[in-house]
Amino acid sequence: MFNRVTATLLASTMLTGAAFAETTITAVMHSGLRVLDPIITTAHISRNHAYMIYDVLIAQDSEFQPQPQMADWTISDDGLTYVFTLREGLVFHDGAPVTATDAVASLNRWGERDAGGQVIMDRTESLEATDDRTITWTLTEAFVPMLDVLSKQSALPPFIMPARVAETPSDTAITEYVGSGPFRFVEAEFQPGLKVVYEKFDDYVPRDEPADWMAGGKVVNVDRVEWVNMPDVQTAVNALSGGEIDYIEAMQVDLIPLLEGDPNIVVETREPTGMQTMTRMNFLHPPFDNVQVRQAAIKAITQEPVLAAMVGNPEYYSVCGAILGCGTPLENATGTETLTGGGGADEARALLEEAGYDGTPVVLMAPTDMVALATQPVVISQMLREAGFQVELQPMDWQTLVTRRASQAAPAEGGWNIFITNWMVPEISNPISNPMLNGRGDDAWFGWPTDETIEALKEEFIDAPDADAQVAVAEEIQAHALENGLLIPLGQYTLPQARRTTITDMINSPVPVFWGVQKSE
């Protein structure tokens, strides 16, 4: 007899079946996510989150060529006017259409924060929405790398947000997370630092072209993606082996043997260009407000022990002093002889004495929950101590560090002196968009150097008539950056990823993305 009880049981069975049919990818990313605004931070996890829910006007393919994404474009013969036309069918997650006004507001906010965007804005006469689908960008002088900067996948891509959100001051975090990308952020299930949930956005219309790096059609084949944070990589490896998770973004190299015999797991290198790890000093406070002290820190550090502790297996790392990356057209290692050789502790001590270093403690922020950043602070703190620095190593999780590094307070009042970070080589290979080469003081990247020379050299690079001239300017940039201590390059590395064989068709990209991915049972 079909009664109310039977109907209830049937409904329950149907709901259970529907839930069972839902396809979910569970991934352990390189860090937990807390900062949701991709414009106020260059943290890769915030950028990765942004690619899930936002889209960009144009994007780079695997040949580093700009391709249409949200918009096509035309360029005037004199190279001064760029007209972008939004493609049809673009809609935000709240149902509102994406308009040129939204794009203009987003580009203006981005242009205040991004190193390359700041240079473009210096040469901008006007940026306006000339109708609902048309953005007209007029420059005062030609800027040849315009499309390269607008299409870059990092550090701060110009993600498009609703105008009401993009009108938030660029030094203030947004509080509404509405994009038009292939996934929708499930704010109700967000657990900062622990779990992030994304659902397929059914109204997203992919481009027709095949996906290629960040360009092409973003076709979503799963219902949900969940990022869960497991700071202990051994725990993540066990979860992957047991089928509790599907993917690990950053594998600890010495744990790879635990997975090698498992036919259900693939360990692979999906980041084709590698990463550079580096040290950043704070120019605002002692002792690194003194250039001689910054030079002493450079002399005190040598790369090999840092890389060996960080990665372990030399197959996955290489000594490299080039601030624009090794294996790139602008590779140059001027000024890094001690970094790539045996170090220069004696020279460092002499420089400290000459600078009158008075033992001011160096507050070194040390993230404890990231495979790619956990060991460098320990090794570097010891090298600095051996050269005569007083070092205060302060452990914290990465997202706390990401928040704290934005503070310009004195180190004793919640600020900092030094931290270590990592960049993808494509992010740093062009001096115009390399965040570490921004010398605009308070408008520069964390550390806030005021350096008119580096800004002038970047202008020379932009105006260089050919590739040979660019190489010559890049050598000057390399030499100046090391002389002034804009950064301390620590070498290049690649960390493999791991996935269960039920996960297929992952795109080879510097950014881990979840469109195009298939999951089978």
DOLUM-212654 format. One record per residue (C-alpha): x, z, y. Coordinates in steps of 0.05 Angstrom, whole numbers, padded with zeros to 5 digits, always signed. Layout:
# DOLUM-212654
XZY;...
This chain:
# DOLUM-212654
+00000+00000+00000;+00028-00021+00067;+00020+00042+00108;+00053+00074+00168;+00108+00105+00125;+00124+00037+00093;+00126+00005+00162;+00173+00058+00187;+00220+00050+00128;+00218-00026+00136;+00234-00020+00210;+00291+00027+00194;+00319-00021+00142;+00315-00079+00192;+00351-00039+00245;+00405-00018+00195;+00413-00090+00173;+00418-00113+00245;+00471-00061+00260;+00509-00081+00196;+00508-00154+00217;+00540-00138+00284;+00613-00161+00286;+00660-00111+00319;+00736-00116+00329;+00770-00049+00335;+00838-00053+00369;+00892-00003+00386;+00923-00027+00451;+00991-00008+00480;+00959+00046+00524;+00894+00082+00538;+00854+00055+00597;+00836+00098+00657;+00847+00054+00718;+00791+00002+00719;+00809-00033+00784;+00858-00090+00769;+00877-00099+00842;+00903-00030+00858;+00950-00027+00798;+00996-00074+00760;+00988-00035+00695;+00981-00085+00639;+00925-00047+00606;+00883-00053+00670;+00900-00127+00674;+00880-00136+00601;+00814-00100+00614;+00802-00145+00674;+00811-00209+00633;+00756-00184+00587;+00703-00178+00641;+00726-00220+00701;+00744-00293+00709;+00792-00330+00756;+00787-00394+00796;+00846-00428+00762;+00890-00407+00703;+00956-00426+00672;+00962-00460+00605;+01020-00453+00556;+01060-00504+00596;+01054-00459+00658;+01009-00513+00689;+00949-00492+00733;+00883-00514+00702;+00811-00508+00728;+00775-00446+00704;+00718-00425+00750;+00734-00481+00799;+00764-00550+00807;+00805-00566+00869;+00830-00620+00916;+00890-00617+00963;+00896-00654+01029;+00952-00705+01038;+00989-00659+01085;+00987-00601+01034;+00951-00555+01084;+00879-00554+01059;+00857-00534+00989;+00783-00542+00972;+00758-00506+00910;+00690-00523+00880;+00658-00473+00834;+00631-00502+00770;+00557-00495+00755;+00528-00440+00712;+00572-00383+00736;+00534-00317+00736;+00554-00244+00743;+00536-00193+00690;+00480-00166+00734;+00447-00235+00735;+00468-00256+00805;+00500-00325+00813;+00573-00328+00831;+00582-00357+00901;+00639-00379+00945;+00627-00318+00988;+00644-00274+00927;+00707-00314+00915;+00730-00309+00987;+00720-00234+00990;+00758-00226+00924;+00816-00270+00946;+00823-00232+01012;+00826-00165+00976;+00877-00193+00926;+00919-00223+00981;+00930-00155+01012;+00961-00126+00948;+00995-00181+00909;+01067-00201+00927;+01053-00275+00922;+00985-00267+00954;+01016-00234+01015;+01062-00294+01025;+01003-00341+01021;+00963-00300+01071;+01023-00302+01119;+01012-00378+01119;+00936-00377+01120;+00898-00404+01180;+00829-00395+01149;+00796-00379+01083;+00721-00389+01083;+00660-00406+01042;+00636-00473+01069;+00575-00472+01024;+00551-00433+00962;+00600-00469+00915;+00657-00490+00961;+00718-00450+00984;+00761-00482+01037;+00831-00452+01045;+00871-00479+01104;+00945-00463+01113;+00988-00464+01175;+01046-00494+01136;+01053-00523+01067;+01064-00475+01010;+01086-00515+00948;+01077-00459+00896;+01005-00445+00920;+00971-00463+00855;+01024-00430+00813;+01013-00364+00849;+00937-00369+00845;+00937-00386+00771;+00989-00335+00747;+00966-00288+00691;+01001-00227+00722;+01017-00181+00754;+00955-00183+00798;+00913-00243+00780;+00860-00259+00833;+00800-00237+00792;+00733-00255+00823;+00683-00199+00836;+00617-00195+00873;+00629-00194+00948;+00599-00124+00955;+00652-00098+00907;+00709-00139+00934;+00696-00112+01004;+00723-00045+00980;+00788-00031+01018;+00847-00056+00977;+00878+00014+00974;+00814+00045+00948;+00791+00038+00875;+00726+00001+00862;+00669+00040+00830;+00627-00017+00804;+00652-00061+00748;+00611-00125+00748;+00647-00189+00729;+00627-00258+00705;+00675-00262+00646;+00662-00272+00572;+00652-00197+00558;+00611-00143+00592;+00641-00074+00603;+00597-00020+00570;+00606+00035+00621;+00560+00084+00584;+00608+00085+00525;+00673+00089+00565;+00717+00149+00549;+00776+00146+00598;+00842+00143+00561;+00807+00144+00493;+00757+00088+00482;+00733+00025+00517;+00675-00018+00493;+00659-00090+00510;+00599-00132+00489;+00593-00207+00488;+00562-00233+00552;+00510-00282+00526;+00502-00317+00593;+00575-00336+00599;+00585-00411+00596;+00655-00430+00569;+00692-00491+00593;+00693-00550+00545;+00769-00553+00538;+00803-00515+00480;+00831-00447+00498;+00904-00451+00518;+00936-00386+00543;+00891-00362+00599;+00860-00431+00610;+00807-00470+00574;+00742-00449+00539;+00733-00374+00529;+00688-00377+00468;+00668-00308+00442;+00655-00304+00367;+00643-00229+00359;+00590-00182+00385;+00634-00124+00407;+00706-00106+00419;+00727-00033+00419;+00794-00008+00444;+00812+00059+00415;+00873+00098+00436;+00921+00124+00383;+00984+00149+00418;+01017+00162+00351;+01036+00095+00322;+01041+00123+00251;+00968+00143+00256;+00950+00073+00279;+00990+00042+00222;+00952+00085+00172;+00886+00066+00204;+00904-00008+00200;+00924-00001+00126;+00859+00035+00112;+00816-00017+00146;+00792+00031+00200;+00820-00014+00255;+00834-00088+00259;+00893-00097+00306;+00953-00061+00336;+00980-00092+00400;+01049-00058+00401;+01083-00041+00335;+01141+00007+00330;+01196-00035+00297;+01220+00019+00249;+01149+00025+00220;+01143-00049+00203;+01168-00038+00131;+01106+00005+00118;+01063-00057+00126;+01106-00112+00098;+01080-00107+00026;+01006-00105+00045;+00972-00173+00032;+00915-00153+00078;+00960-00146+00140;+01001-00195+00182;+01058-00171+00226;+01077-00224+00277;+01107-00236+00346;+01053-00265+00390;+01087-00256+00458;+01129-00320+00462;+01168-00304+00525;+01189-00231+00515;+01189-00172+00562;+01239-00141+00610;+01245-00066+00616;+01271-00038+00682;+01279+00023+00726;+01247+00031+00794;+01271+00081+00846;+01232+00110+00905;+01261+00088+00972;+01221+00139+01012;+01251+00205+00990;+01320+00234+00975;+01364+00220+00939;+01345+00147+00930;+01332+00135+01004;+01408+00127+01006;+01433+00059+00983;+01498+00088+00956;+01459+00136+00912;+01418+00077+00886;+01482+00039+00871;+01509+00101+00835;+01447+00101+00790;+01460+00028+00773;+01532+00043+00756;+01512+00102+00713;+01466+00062+00667;+01484+00013+00612;+01433-00028+00574;+01453-00028+00501;+01439+00046+00486;+01372+00041+00522;+01351-00019+00482;+01377+00009+00417;+01337+00073+00426;+01275+00035+00448;+01272-00020+00396;+01324-00004+00343;+01330-00072+00311;+01375-00120+00351;+01332-00178+00326;+01279-00155+00375;+01321-00143+00438;+01377-00173+00479;+01423-00148+00535;+01403-00185+00598;+01422-00171+00671;+01381-00227+00703;+01326-00198+00746;+01287-00263+00740;+01294-00262+00664;+01341-00292+00613;+01322-00359+00586;+01289-00379+00651;+01311-00435+00700;+01333-00382+00751;+01373-00338+00703;+01432-00305+00737;+01469-00240+00721;+01509-00228+00786;+01522-00155+00799;+01504-00129+00730;+01573-00124+00698;+01569-00049+00685;+01496-00053+00662;+01511-00105+00610;+01580-00078+00593;+01602-00007+00580;+01573+00026+00642;+01610+00056+00701;+01601+00132+00701;+01667+00143+00739;+01647+00094+00793;+01578+00127+00797;+01609+00196+00807;+01654+00169+00862;+01595+00136+00897;+01555+00201+00893;+01612+00240+00924;+01621+00188+00979;+01546+00190+00993;+01547+00265+00999;+01497+00276+00943;+01477+00349+00946;+01447+00357+00878;+01376+00340+00900;+01336+00337+00834;+01314+00269+00811;+01243+00272+00785;+01239+00221+00728;+01169+00208+00703;+01169+00199+00627;+01108+00171+00591;+01098+00202+00522;+01044+00157+00493;+01073+00086+00496;+01118+00056+00443;+01151+00010+00495;+01166+00065+00546;+01176+00131+00509;+01251+00129+00497;+01281+00097+00560;+01271+00159+00604;+01306+00204+00555;+01367+00159+00549;+01370+00144+00623;+01364+00217+00643;+01425+00233+00600;+01465+00176+00631;+01447+00199+00701;+01466+00271+00685;+01534+00248+00657;+01546+00213+00724;+01531+00276+00764;+01456+00271+00779;+01410+00331+00772;+01351+00303+00732;+01282+00334+00723;+01248+00297+00666;+01172+00305+00672;+01132+00283+00610;+01061+00255+00620;+01016+00202+00590;+01022+00131+00616;+00956+00131+00654;+00975+00194+00690;+01041+00161+00709;+01004+00099+00732;+00962+00142+00778;+01019+00186+00803;+01067+00128+00819;+01018+00107+00873;+01031+00172+00910;+01080+00172+00968;+01084+00248+00969;+01151+00282+00963;+01173+00293+00890;+01164+00368+00896;+01093+00357+00920;+01068+00312+00865;+01108+00249+00880;+01167+00221+00842;+01238+00192+00847;+01244+00144+00789;+01205+00114+00731;+01213+00059+00679;+01165+00000+00671;+01161-00065+00633;+01142-00135+00656;+01129-00200+00618;+01184-00249+00634;+01134-00300+00664;+01113-00245+00713;+01183-00237+00741;+01213-00307+00734;+01191-00330+00803;+01219-00290+00862;+01156-00304+00904;+01109-00267+00857;+01159-00218+00826;+01131-00150+00849;+01199-00117+00847;+01224-00164+00901;+01173-00144+00953;+01207-00113+01014;+01146-00100+01057;+01150-00024+01060;+01082+00008+01052;+01054-00059+01029;+01107-00067+00976;+01102-00047+00903;+01110+00026+00883;+01177+00050+00910;+01161+00018+00978;+01228-00013+01000;+01232-00041+01070;+01278-00100+01062;+01277-00156+01112;+01334-00192+01077;+01296-00201+01012;+01235-00227+01050;+01279-00277+01087;+01310-00300+01022;+01242-00312+00992;+01224-00355+01052;+01288-00395+01039;+01267-00403+00966;+01198-00429+00987;+01229-00479+01035;+01285-00501+00987;+01284-00578+00983;+01298-00583+00908;+01311-00545+00844;+01386-00540+00855;+01374-00508+00923;+01325-00459+00892;+01377-00439+00840;+01427-00425+00896;+01378-00381+00934;+01358-00345+00869;+01432-00326+00860;+01431-00295+00929;+01367-00258+00912;+01398-00231+00848;+01460-00206+00885;+01420-00174+00941;+01371-00140+00894;+01427-00106+00856;+01467-00088+00919;+01405-00056+00949;+01378-00025+00884;+01310-00058+00886;+01309-00049+00810;+01355-00034+00751;+01344-00086+00696;+01350-00054+00627;+01346-00116+00583;+01295-00158+00545;+01255-00144+00482;+01196-00165+00441;+01150-00118+00403;+01111-00148+00344;+01036-00140+00335;+00998-00126+00271;+00928-00148+00248;+00886-00148+00186;+00878-00217+00154;+00803-00213+00169;+00823-00227+00241;+00840-00300+00252;+00848-00352+00308;+00881-00304+00357;+00908-00343+00417;+00983-00342+00427;+00986-00315+00497;+01027-00266+00539;+00961-00229+00549;+00924-00204+00487;+00854-00235+00492;+00794-00232+00446;+00759-00297+00460;+00769-00350+00405;+00780-00294+00354;+00742-00296+00288;+00729-00236+00243;+00709-00244+00171;+00687-00190+00122;
